[in-house]
Every structure is written in C-alpha cells, then in structure tokens.
Amino acid sequence: MQNKNIFPSIPKDKDLLLIPILINNEKNQVLLFSENSFYTNWNKSDENYFLLNYILPNEDIEDINLIKKNIKNIEDYNFNEIISKYAIDDYIILILFQKDKNFNALMKINLNNKLIISNKKFTWDENQPVENVIKNLKLEFENHWKKLNIINTSIKLPITISVNSKNYNLVKELEIKLQDLDLVSSYYIDYFSNQEVIYKIIYNSTPNKFINEFKNSNIKLNTNSSIWSVE
C-alpha cells in the first residue's frame, strides 16, 4: 500500500481544547465566545467518523481581557494563561481574520506535544450556514490527527518477552494487551515450559513506543536484557 502512497493509520479519539477567535478587519472588531458564530456553532456540526472531540473554553471575563490585551500581537501570543486552566494537553488556537467574505485562518495545532502552524484561506457568505465552514475546518484538523497516527509498516521490530507460565492471569492479560495494540503486526509463542512462556512479537514502531503502551497497565516490563520479561 505504501507504494501507492496509501498509509494505514490508527483510529484514536482525542479530546482537545479549541479557542476560536474571529477578527473582522474592516469593522475593527474582535468577536469572542458568544459573539463569535464559530464558537456558538462549533459543536453543532459533527460526523460519527470524526475522531477529535472539541472542548470549548468557558466565557470567562478574565480570558476575554487577556485576549483583548494581546490582540495586537495575537499571532504570536501563546495563550498559555488560558490553556493552563484546563486539564487538557492538546489544543487548537483558531484565529480567523475576516475581510468582507474572505477569511484567512491561522491554526496553531498542538497534538501529542507536536505543534503544527498552518494557514487556510476560504470565502464564506454569512447568509450561508456556518456549519459548512466548520465541517471543512474540522476535516482539516482530522487530517492532521490522522497523519500523526500513521502506521509505518516498514518498521518490523522483533521483540521477545518472557512470562512466568505459572501465572496464568498474567499470561492471559499479556495476550489480551497484545491483541489490543494496533501496532502489533503479529505474535506467537516461541517456547513453553513449566517455568516460562516466551513470546515473539513483531511491532511496527520503536521500542520506546511499545514500552509506553504498557505504562498505564498492570503489566510491568523489565527490559534490562535481550529477552524482556513481565513482572
């Protein structure tokens, strides 16, 4: 599939903070929160195949004052004072500059600690449903998210893991975990005795990523030798 520029990606839902700001250059207006049609209509437009779940900021007078205070350098403002109020690592700052029916969208997209800065130009007649524009912007963000989750099938990392065969629950838990991992290409039992079960695994990413996938589970990996073990 990669020869045809088709790359599989892992479908993962993601919660993120969206801060939309509308600046009308002709009228010299800054429209925030309930004054901003993108804010009020953003979550009215949704598709069941969208993976990103948007959390909009509260209409906080302190946040309004912060944005207006930094409006002259809004393109460089980092919004950290506002973002820090929410327990969300991922965010999108969407700044829309309007001139008549023409819009220039500056998008600061922070996903998985990767900051992407992008621009998009479009036209919109305010007599038309804003949901159509919102859907197109959401598709843009979805594409960025999917690119970050592309599976590189050219990476075939062999991993060997040993588990105590007497601990049936741990063996079962490991197999369930391996079945759930999208980047596990295959796995099988290479050796079995009354002391241990040894699994051979082919993983389509890096050792660190494999280890990180176990961080929030009950399975603790010991990687100090060539054959890893489950503790």
C-alpha positions, 0 to 999 in steps of 0.5 A, spaced: 500 500 500 505 504 501 507 504 494 501 507 492 502 512 497 496 509 501 498 509 509 494 505 514 493 509 520 490 508 527 483 510 529 484 514 536 479 519 539 482 525 542 479 530 546 482 537 545 481 544 547 479 549 541 479 557 542 476 560 536 477 567 535 474 571 529 477 578 527 473 582 522 478 587 519 474 592 516 469 593 522 475 593 527 472 588 531 474 582 535 468 577 536 469 572 542 465 566 545 458 568 544 459 573 539 463 569 535 458 564 530 464 559 530 464 558 537 456 558 538 456 553 532 462 549 533 459 543 536 453 543 532 456 540 526 459 533 527 460 526 523 460 519 527 467 518 523 470 524 526 475 522 531 477 529 535 472 531 540 472 539 541 472 542 548 470 549 548 473 554 553 468 557 558 466 565 557 470 567 562 471 575 563 478 574 565 480 570 558 476 575 554 481 581 557 487 577 556 485 576 549 483 583 548 490 585 551 494 581 546 490 582 540 495 586 537 500 581 537 495 575 537 499 571 532 504 570 536 501 570 543 501 563 546 495 563 550 498 559 555 494 563 561 488 560 558 490 553 556 493 552 563 486 552 566 484 546 563 486 539 564 487 538 557 494 537 553 492 538 546 489 544 543 487 548 537 488 556 537 483 558 531 484 565 529 480 567 523 481 574 520 475 576 516 475 581 510 468 582 507 467 574 505 474 572 505 477 569 511 484 567 512 485 562 518 491 561 522 491 554 526 496 553 531 495 545 532 498 542 538 497 534 538 501 529 542 506 535 544 507 536 536 505 543 534 503 544 527 502 552 524 498 552 518 494 557 514 487 556 510 484 561 506 476 560 504 470 565 502 464 564 506 457 568 505 454 569 512 447 568 509 450 561 508 450 556 514 456 556 518 456 549 519 459 548 512 465 552 514 466 548 520 465 541 517 471 543 512 475 546 518 474 540 522 476 535 516 482 539 516 484 538 523 482 530 522 487 530 517 492 532 521 490 527 527 490 522 522 497 523 519 500 523 526 497 516 527 500 513 521 502 506 521 509 505 518 509 498 516 516 498 514 518 498 521 518 490 523 521 490 530 522 483 533 521 483 540 521 477 545 518 477 552 518 472 557 512 470 562 512 466 568 507 460 565 505 459 572 501 465 572 496 464 568 492 471 569 498 474 567 499 470 561 492 471 559 492 479 560 499 479 556 495 476 550 489 480 551 494 487 551 497 484 545 491 483 541 489 490 543 495 494 540 494 496 533 501 496 532 502 489 533 503 486 526 503 479 529 505 474 535 506 467 537 509 463 542 516 461 541 517 456 547 513 453 553 515 450 559 513 449 566 517 455 568 516 460 562 512 462 556 516 466 551 513 470 546 515 473 539 512 479 537 513 483 531 511 491 532 511 496 527 514 502 531 520 503 536 521 500 542 520 506 546 513 506 543 511 499 545 514 500 552 509 506 553 503 502 551 504 498 557 505 504 562 498 505 564 497 497 565 498 492 570 503 489 566 510 491 568 516 490 563 523 489 565 527 490 559 534 490 562 536 484 557 535 481 550 529 477 552 524 482 556 520 479 561 513 481 565 513 482 572 
